[in-house]
Amino acid sequence: MTDTRINARRENMLVLSRKKDETIILRQPGCEDITITVVRIDNRNKVRIGIQADKKVTVLRSELTNESMDSRAPIGQISAETI
């Protein structure tokens, strides 16, 4: 991906820095909070995150968004095969 495309994406994106065990809370009036926690950062800078959300919230990796909505399971029902 070119730098131009990355910068275009970030134009409408809030970019935050977090260290291990630090969190980000997504809050919307009338909804339960969604908490995103940096669980681990390995020596290759691969980041493992944890997401706490209501079971009604669907959480997907971006590469899975092209699949049929019928095959998506709420966060509480995701299996190892889905991931």
Distance bins in CASP14 RR format, pairs under 12 A and 6 or more apart:
PFRMAT RR
TARGET T0000
AUTHOR 0000-0000-0000
RMODE 2
METHOD distances of the structure
MODEL  1
1 7 0 0 0 0 0 1 0 0 0 0 0
1 8 0 0 0 0 0 1 0 0 0 0 0
1 9 0 0 0 0 1 0 0 0 0 0 0
1 10 0 0 0 0 0 1 0 0 0 0 0
2 8 0 0 0 0 1 0 0 0 0 0 0
2 9 0 0 0 0 0 1 0 0 0 0 0
3 9 0 0 0 0 0 1 0 0 0 0 0
3 10 0 0 0 0 0 1 0 0 0 0 0
4 10 0 0 0 0 0 1 0 0 0 0 0
4 11 0 0 0 0 0 1 0 0 0 0 0
5 11 0 0 0 0 0 1 0 0 0 0 0
6 13 0 0 0 0 0 1 0 0 0 0 0
6 15 0 0 0 0 0 1 0 0 0 0 0
7 13 0 0 0 0 0 1 0 0 0 0 0
7 15 0 0 0 0 0 1 0 0 0 0 0
9 15 0 0 0 0 1 0 0 0 0 0 0
9 62 0 0 0 0 0 1 0 0 0 0 0
10 16 0 0 0 0 0 1 0 0 0 0 0
14 24 0 0 0 0 1 0 0 0 0 0 0
14 26 0 0 0 0 0 1 0 0 0 0 0
15 24 0 0 0 0 0 1 0 0 0 0 0
16 22 0 0 0 0 1 0 0 0 0 0 0
16 23 0 0 0 0 0 1 0 0 0 0 0
16 24 1 0 0 1 0 0 0 0 0 0 0
16 25 0 0 0 0 0 1 0 0 0 0 0
16 26 0 0 0 0 0 1 0 0 0 0 0
16 36 0 0 0 0 1 0 0 0 0 0 0
16 38 0 0 0 0 0 1 0 0 0 0 0
17 24 0 0 0 0 0 1 0 0 0 0 0
17 38 0 0 0 0 1 0 0 0 0 0 0
17 41 0 0 0 0 0 1 0 0 0 0 0
17 47 0 0 0 0 0 1 0 0 0 0 0
18 24 1 0 0 1 0 0 0 0 0 0 0
18 25 0 0 0 0 0 1 0 0 0 0 0
18 35 0 0 0 0 0 1 0 0 0 0 0
18 36 0 0 0 0 1 0 0 0 0 0 0
18 37 0 0 0 0 1 0 0 0 0 0 0
18 38 1 0 1 0 0 0 0 0 0 0 0
18 39 0 0 0 0 0 1 0 0 0 0 0
18 41 0 0 0 0 1 0 0 0 0 0 0
18 47 0 0 0 0 1 0 0 0 0 0 0
18 49 0 0 0 0 1 0 0 0 0 0 0
18 50 0 0 0 0 0 1 0 0 0 0 0
19 37 0 0 0 0 0 1 0 0 0 0 0
19 38 1 0 0 1 0 0 0 0 0 0 0
19 39 0 0 0 0 0 1 0 0 0 0 0
19 40 0 0 0 0 0 1 0 0 0 0 0
19 41 0 0 0 0 1 0 0 0 0 0 0
19 47 0 0 0 0 0 1 0 0 0 0 0
20 37 0 0 0 0 1 0 0 0 0 0 0
20 38 1 0 1 0 0 0 0 0 0 0 0
20 39 1 0 0 1 0 0 0 0 0 0 0
20 40 1 0 0 1 0 0 0 0 0 0 0
20 41 1 0 1 0 0 0 0 0 0 0 0
20 42 0 0 0 0 0 1 0 0 0 0 0
20 47 0 0 0 0 1 0 0 0 0 0 0
20 48 0 0 0 0 1 0 0 0 0 0 0
20 49 0 0 0 0 0 1 0 0 0 0 0
20 50 0 0 0 0 0 1 0 0 0 0 0
21 37 1 0 0 1 0 0 0 0 0 0 0
21 38 1 0 0 1 0 0 0 0 0 0 0
21 39 1 0 0 1 0 0 0 0 0 0 0
21 40 0 0 0 0 1 0 0 0 0 0 0
21 41 0 0 0 0 0 1 0 0 0 0 0
21 48 0 0 0 0 0 1 0 0 0 0 0
21 49 0 0 0 0 0 1 0 0 0 0 0
21 50 0 0 0 0 0 1 0 0 0 0 0
22 35 0 0 0 0 0 1 0 0 0 0 0
22 36 0 0 0 0 1 0 0 0 0 0 0
22 37 1 0 0 1 0 0 0 0 0 0 0
22 38 1 0 1 0 0 0 0 0 0 0 0
22 39 0 0 0 0 0 1 0 0 0 0 0
22 41 0 0 0 0 0 1 0 0 0 0 0
22 47 0 0 0 0 0 1 0 0 0 0 0
22 49 0 0 0 0 0 1 0 0 0 0 0
22 50 0 0 0 0 0 1 0 0 0 0 0
23 33 0 0 0 0 0 1 0 0 0 0 0
23 34 0 0 0 0 0 1 0 0 0 0 0
23 35 1 0 1 0 0 0 0 0 0 0 0
23 36 1 0 0 1 0 0 0 0 0 0 0
23 37 1 0 1 0 0 0 0 0 0 0 0
23 38 1 0 0 1 0 0 0 0 0 0 0
23 39 0 0 0 0 0 1 0 0 0 0 0
23 49 0 0 0 0 1 0 0 0 0 0 0
23 50 0 0 0 0 1 0 0 0 0 0 0
23 51 0 0 0 0 0 1 0 0 0 0 0
23 52 0 0 0 0 1 0 0 0 0 0 0
24 33 0 0 0 0 0 1 0 0 0 0 0
24 34 0 0 0 0 1 0 0 0 0 0 0
24 35 1 0 0 1 0 0 0 0 0 0 0
24 36 1 0 1 0 0 0 0 0 0 0 0
24 37 1 0 0 1 0 0 0 0 0 0 0
24 38 0 0 0 0 1 0 0 0 0 0 0
24 49 0 0 0 0 1 0 0 0 0 0 0
24 50 0 0 0 0 0 1 0 0 0 0 0
24 51 0 0 0 0 1 0 0 0 0 0 0
24 52 0 0 0 0 0 1 0 0 0 0 0
25 31 0 0 0 0 0 1 0 0 0 0 0
25 32 0 0 0 0 0 1 0 0 0 0 0
25 33 1 0 1 0 0 0 0 0 0 0 0
25 34 1 0 0 1 0 0 0 0 0 0 0
25 35 1 0 1 0 0 0 0 0 0 0 0
25 36 1 0 0 1 0 0 0 0 0 0 0
25 37 0 0 0 0 1 0 0 0 0 0 0
25 51 0 0 0 0 0 1 0 0 0 0 0
25 52 0 0 0 0 1 0 0 0 0 0 0
25 53 0 0 0 0 0 1 0 0 0 0 0
26 32 0 0 0 0 1 0 0 0 0 0 0
26 33 1 0 0 1 0 0 0 0 0 0 0
26 34 1 0 1 0 0 0 0 0 0 0 0
26 35 1 0 0 1 0 0 0 0 0 0 0
26 36 1 0 0 1 0 0 0 0 0 0 0
26 51 0 0 0 0 1 0 0 0 0 0 0
26 52 0 0 0 0 0 1 0 0 0 0 0
26 53 0 0 0 0 1 0 0 0 0 0 0
26 54 0 0 0 0 0 1 0 0 0 0 0
26 57 0 0 0 0 1 0 0 0 0 0 0
26 59 0 0 0 0 0 1 0 0 0 0 0
27 33 1 0 1 0 0 0 0 0 0 0 0
27 34 0 0 0 0 1 0 0 0 0 0 0
27 35 0 0 0 0 1 0 0 0 0 0 0
27 36 0 0 0 0 0 1 0 0 0 0 0
27 53 0 0 0 0 0 1 0 0 0 0 0
28 34 0 0 0 0 1 0 0 0 0 0 0
28 53 0 0 0 0 0 1 0 0 0 0 0
28 54 0 0 0 0 0 1 0 0 0 0 0
28 57 0 0 0 0 0 1 0 0 0 0 0
30 54 0 0 0 0 0 1 0 0 0 0 0
31 53 0 0 0 0 1 0 0 0 0 0 0
31 54 1 0 0 1 0 0 0 0 0 0 0
31 56 0 0 0 0 1 0 0 0 0 0 0
31 57 0 0 0 0 1 0 0 0 0 0 0
32 52 0 0 0 0 1 0 0 0 0 0 0
32 53 1 0 0 1 0 0 0 0 0 0 0
32 54 1 0 1 0 0 0 0 0 0 0 0
32 55 0 0 0 0 0 1 0 0 0 0 0
32 56 0 0 0 0 1 0 0 0 0 0 0
32 57 0 0 0 0 1 0 0 0 0 0 0
33 51 0 0 0 0 0 1 0 0 0 0 0
33 52 0 0 0 0 1 0 0 0 0 0 0
33 53 0 0 0 0 1 0 0 0 0 0 0
33 54 0 0 0 0 1 0 0 0 0 0 0
33 57 0 0 0 0 0 1 0 0 0 0 0
34 49 0 0 0 0 0 1 0 0 0 0 0
34 50 0 0 0 0 0 1 0 0 0 0 0
34 51 1 0 0 1 0 0 0 0 0 0 0
34 52 1 0 0 1 0 0 0 0 0 0 0
34 53 1 0 1 0 0 0 0 0 0 0 0
34 54 0 0 0 0 1 0 0 0 0 0 0
34 56 0 0 0 0 0 1 0 0 0 0 0
34 57 1 0 0 1 0 0 0 0 0 0 0
34 58 0 0 0 0 0 1 0 0 0 0 0
34 59 0 0 0 0 1 0 0 0 0 0 0
34 75 0 0 0 0 1 0 0 0 0 0 0
35 49 0 0 0 0 0 1 0 0 0 0 0
35 50 0 0 0 0 1 0 0 0 0 0 0
35 51 1 0 0 1 0 0 0 0 0 0 0
35 52 1 0 1 0 0 0 0 0 0 0 0
35 53 1 0 0 1 0 0 0 0 0 0 0
35 54 0 0 0 0 0 1 0 0 0 0 0
35 57 0 0 0 0 0 1 0 0 0 0 0
35 59 0 0 0 0 0 1 0 0 0 0 0
36 47 0 0 0 0 0 1 0 0 0 0 0
36 48 0 0 0 0 0 1 0 0 0 0 0
36 49 1 0 1 0 0 0 0 0 0 0 0
36 50 1 0 0 1 0 0 0 0 0 0 0
36 51 1 0 1 0 0 0 0 0 0 0 0
36 52 1 0 0 1 0 0 0 0 0 0 0
36 53 0 0 0 0 1 0 0 0 0 0 0
36 57 0 0 0 0 0 1 0 0 0 0 0
36 59 0 0 0 0 1 0 0 0 0 0 0
37 47 0 0 0 0 0 1 0 0 0 0 0
37 48 0 0 0 0 1 0 0 0 0 0 0
37 49 1 0 0 1 0 0 0 0 0 0 0
37 50 1 0 1 0 0 0 0 0 0 0 0
37 51 1 0 0 1 0 0 0 0 0 0 0
37 52 1 0 0 1 0 0 0 0 0 0 0
37 53 0 0 0 0 0 1 0 0 0 0 0
38 45 0 0 0 0 0 1 0 0 0 0 0
38 46 0 0 0 0 0 1 0 0 0 0 0
38 47 1 0 0 1 0 0 0 0 0 0 0
38 48 1 0 0 1 0 0 0 0 0 0 0
38 49 1 0 1 0 0 0 0 0 0 0 0
38 50 0 0 0 0 1 0 0 0 0 0 0
38 51 0 0 0 0 0 1 0 0 0 0 0
39 46 0 0 0 0 0 1 0 0 0 0 0
39 47 0 0 0 0 1 0 0 0 0 0 0
39 48 1 0 1 0 0 0 0 0 0 0 0
39 49 1 0 0 1 0 0 0 0 0 0 0
39 50 1 0 1 0 0 0 0 0 0 0 0
39 51 0 0 0 0 1 0 0 0 0 0 0
39 52 0 0 0 0 0 1 0 0 0 0 0
40 46 0 0 0 0 1 0 0 0 0 0 0
40 47 1 0 0 1 0 0 0 0 0 0 0
40 48 1 0 1 0 0 0 0 0 0 0 0
40 49 0 0 0 0 1 0 0 0 0 0 0
40 50 0 0 0 0 1 0 0 0 0 0 0
41 47 1 0 1 0 0 0 0 0 0 0 0
41 48 1 0 0 1 0 0 0 0 0 0 0
41 49 0 0 0 0 1 0 0 0 0 0 0
42 48 1 0 0 1 0 0 0 0 0 0 0
49 59 0 0 0 0 0 1 0 0 0 0 0
49 61 0 0 0 0 0 1 0 0 0 0 0
50 59 0 0 0 0 1 0 0 0 0 0 0
50 75 0 0 0 0 0 1 0 0 0 0 0
51 57 0 0 0 0 1 0 0 0 0 0 0
51 58 0 0 0 0 0 1 0 0 0 0 0
51 59 1 0 1 0 0 0 0 0 0 0 0
51 60 0 0 0 0 0 1 0 0 0 0 0
51 61 0 0 0 0 0 1 0 0 0 0 0
51 74 0 0 0 0 0 1 0 0 0 0 0
51 75 1 0 0 1 0 0 0 0 0 0 0
51 76 0 0 0 0 0 1 0 0 0 0 0
51 78 0 0 0 0 0 1 0 0 0 0 0
52 59 0 0 0 0 0 1 0 0 0 0 0
52 75 0 0 0 0 1 0 0 0 0 0 0
52 76 0 0 0 0 0 1 0 0 0 0 0
53 59 1 0 0 1 0 0 0 0 0 0 0
53 60 0 0 0 0 0 1 0 0 0 0 0
53 74 0 0 0 0 1 0 0 0 0 0 0
53 75 1 0 1 0 0 0 0 0 0 0 0
53 76 0 0 0 0 1 0 0 0 0 0 0
53 78 0 0 0 0 0 1 0 0 0 0 0
54 74 0 0 0 0 1 0 0 0 0 0 0
54 75 0 0 0 0 1 0 0 0 0 0 0
54 76 0 0 0 0 1 0 0 0 0 0 0
55 73 0 0 0 0 0 1 0 0 0 0 0
55 74 1 0 1 0 0 0 0 0 0 0 0
55 75 1 0 0 1 0 0 0 0 0 0 0
55 76 1 0 1 0 0 0 0 0 0 0 0
55 77 1 0 0 1 0 0 0 0 0 0 0
55 78 0 0 0 0 0 1 0 0 0 0 0
56 73 0 0 0 0 0 1 0 0 0 0 0
56 74 1 0 0 1 0 0 0 0 0 0 0
56 75 0 0 0 0 1 0 0 0 0 0 0
56 76 0 0 0 0 1 0 0 0 0 0 0
56 77 0 0 0 0 0 1 0 0 0 0 0
57 72 0 0 0 0 0 1 0 0 0 0 0
57 73 0 0 0 0 0 1 0 0 0 0 0
57 74 1 0 0 1 0 0 0 0 0 0 0
57 75 1 0 1 0 0 0 0 0 0 0 0
57 76 0 0 0 0 1 0 0 0 0 0 0
57 77 0 0 0 0 0 1 0 0 0 0 0
57 78 0 0 0 0 0 1 0 0 0 0 0
58 64 0 0 0 0 0 1 0 0 0 0 0
58 65 0 0 0 0 0 1 0 0 0 0 0
58 67 0 0 0 0 0 1 0 0 0 0 0
58 69 0 0 0 0 1 0 0 0 0 0 0
58 70 0 0 0 0 0 1 0 0 0 0 0
58 71 0 0 0 0 0 1 0 0 0 0 0
58 72 1 0 1 0 0 0 0 0 0 0 0
58 73 1 0 0 1 0 0 0 0 0 0 0
58 74 1 0 1 0 0 0 0 0 0 0 0
58 75 1 0 0 1 0 0 0 0 0 0 0
58 76 0 0 0 0 1 0 0 0 0 0 0
58 77 0 0 0 0 1 0 0 0 0 0 0
58 78 0 0 0 0 1 0 0 0 0 0 0
58 82 0 0 0 0 0 1 0 0 0 0 0
59 65 0 0 0 0 0 1 0 0 0 0 0
59 72 0 0 0 0 1 0 0 0 0 0 0
59 73 0 0 0 0 1 0 0 0 0 0 0
59 74 0 0 0 0 1 0 0 0 0 0 0
59 75 1 0 1 0 0 0 0 0 0 0 0
59 76 0 0 0 0 1 0 0 0 0 0 0
59 77 0 0 0 0 0 1 0 0 0 0 0
59 78 1 0 0 1 0 0 0 0 0 0 0
59 82 0 0 0 0 0 1 0 0 0 0 0
59 83 0 0 0 0 0 1 0 0 0 0 0
60 66 0 0 0 0 0 1 0 0 0 0 0
60 67 0 0 0 0 1 0 0 0 0 0 0
60 68 0 0 0 0 0 1 0 0 0 0 0
60 69 0 0 0 0 0 1 0 0 0 0 0
60 71 0 0 0 0 0 1 0 0 0 0 0
60 72 1 0 0 1 0 0 0 0 0 0 0
60 73 0 0 0 0 1 0 0 0 0 0 0
60 74 0 0 0 0 0 1 0 0 0 0 0
60 75 0 0 0 0 1 0 0 0 0 0 0
60 78 0 0 0 0 1 0 0 0 0 0 0
60 82 0 0 0 0 1 0 0 0 0 0 0
60 83 0 0 0 0 1 0 0 0 0 0 0
61 67 0 0 0 0 0 1 0 0 0 0 0
61 72 0 0 0 0 0 1 0 0 0 0 0
61 78 0 0 0 0 0 1 0 0 0 0 0
61 82 0 0 0 0 1 0 0 0 0 0 0
61 83 1 0 0 1 0 0 0 0 0 0 0
63 83 0 0 0 0 0 1 0 0 0 0 0
64 71 0 0 0 0 1 0 0 0 0 0 0
64 72 1 0 0 1 0 0 0 0 0 0 0
64 73 0 0 0 0 0 1 0 0 0 0 0
64 78 0 0 0 0 0 1 0 0 0 0 0
64 82 0 0 0 0 1 0 0 0 0 0 0
64 83 0 0 0 0 1 0 0 0 0 0 0
65 71 0 0 0 0 0 1 0 0 0 0 0
65 72 0 0 0 0 1 0 0 0 0 0 0
66 72 0 0 0 0 0 1 0 0 0 0 0
67 73 0 0 0 0 0 1 0 0 0 0 0
67 82 0 0 0 0 1 0 0 0 0 0 0
71 77 0 0 0 0 0 1 0 0 0 0 0
71 78 0 0 0 0 0 1 0 0 0 0 0
71 79 0 0 0 0 0 1 0 0 0 0 0
71 81 0 0 0 0 0 1 0 0 0 0 0
71 82 0 0 0 0 1 0 0 0 0 0 0
72 78 0 0 0 0 1 0 0 0 0 0 0
72 79 0 0 0 0 0 1 0 0 0 0 0
72 82 0 0 0 0 1 0 0 0 0 0 0
72 83 0 0 0 0 0 1 0 0 0 0 0
73 79 1 0 0 1 0 0 0 0 0 0 0
73 80 0 0 0 0 0 1 0 0 0 0 0
73 81 0 0 0 0 0 1 0 0 0 0 0
73 82 1 0 0 1 0 0 0 0 0 0 0
73 83 0 0 0 0 0 1 0 0 0 0 0
74 82 0 0 0 0 0 1 0 0 0 0 0
75 82 0 0 0 0 0 1 0 0 0 0 0
75 83 0 0 0 0 0 1 0 0 0 0 0
76 82 0 0 0 0 0 1 0 0 0 0 0
77 83 0 0 0 0 0 1 0 0 0 0 0
END
